[in-house]
Amino acid sequence: MSFLLYMIGFLIVIGGLAWGATVAGVPQLYIIIGAVVLLGIGILTAVSNTRHRDPPN
């Protein structure tokens, strides 16, 4: 799976969660903080899942 595809999917998930939190009445500051944290987690997991491993010797 490519890094770009992984990140697009993760951004869709973050957008859905942010929209749901907005509808539920969560303050905007908490939504922004949560989205930034989730984005960081998404980048870390995308890099670890899509990086090319060194071939064994």
C-alpha positions as CSV (number, residue, x, y, z in Angstrom):
1,M,0.0,0.0,0.0
2,S,1.4,3.4,-0.9
3,F,2.0,6.2,1.6
4,L,-0.3,8.6,-0.2
5,L,-3.2,6.2,-0.3
6,Y,-2.7,5.4,3.4
7,M,-2.7,9.1,4.3
8,I,-5.8,9.9,2.2
9,G,-7.7,7.2,4.0
10,F,-6.5,8.5,7.4
11,L,-7.5,12.0,6.5
12,I,-11.0,10.8,5.6
13,V,-11.2,9.1,9.0
14,I,-10.0,12.3,10.8
15,G,-12.5,14.4,8.8
16,G,-15.4,12.1,9.8
17,L,-14.4,12.1,13.4
18,A,-14.1,15.9,13.4
19,W,-17.4,16.3,11.8
20,G,-19.1,14.0,14.3
21,A,-17.5,15.9,17.2
22,T,-18.7,19.2,15.7
23,V,-22.3,17.8,15.5
24,A,-22.0,16.5,19.0
25,G,-21.1,20.0,20.3
26,V,-17.4,19.4,21.2
27,P,-15.5,22.7,21.4
28,Q,-13.5,23.6,18.3
29,L,-10.2,23.8,20.2
30,Y,-10.5,20.2,21.4
31,I,-11.4,19.1,17.8
32,I,-8.3,20.8,16.4
33,I,-6.1,19.3,19.1
34,G,-7.5,15.8,18.5
35,A,-7.1,16.2,14.7
36,V,-3.4,17.2,15.1
37,V,-2.7,14.3,17.4
38,L,-4.5,11.8,15.1
39,L,-2.6,13.3,12.1
40,G,0.7,12.7,13.9
41,I,-0.3,9.1,14.7
42,G,-1.4,8.6,11.1
43,I,2.0,9.8,9.7
44,L,3.9,7.6,12.1
45,T,1.9,4.5,11.2
46,A,1.9,5.3,7.5
47,V,5.7,5.6,7.5
48,S,6.2,2.4,9.5
49,N,3.7,0.4,7.3
50,T,4.9,1.6,3.9
51,R,8.6,1.9,4.2
52,H,10.8,-0.5,2.3
53,R,12.6,-3.0,4.5
54,D,16.3,-3.8,3.8
55,P,16.6,-7.2,2.2
56,P,18.3,-9.8,4.3
57,N,21.9,-10.7,3.6
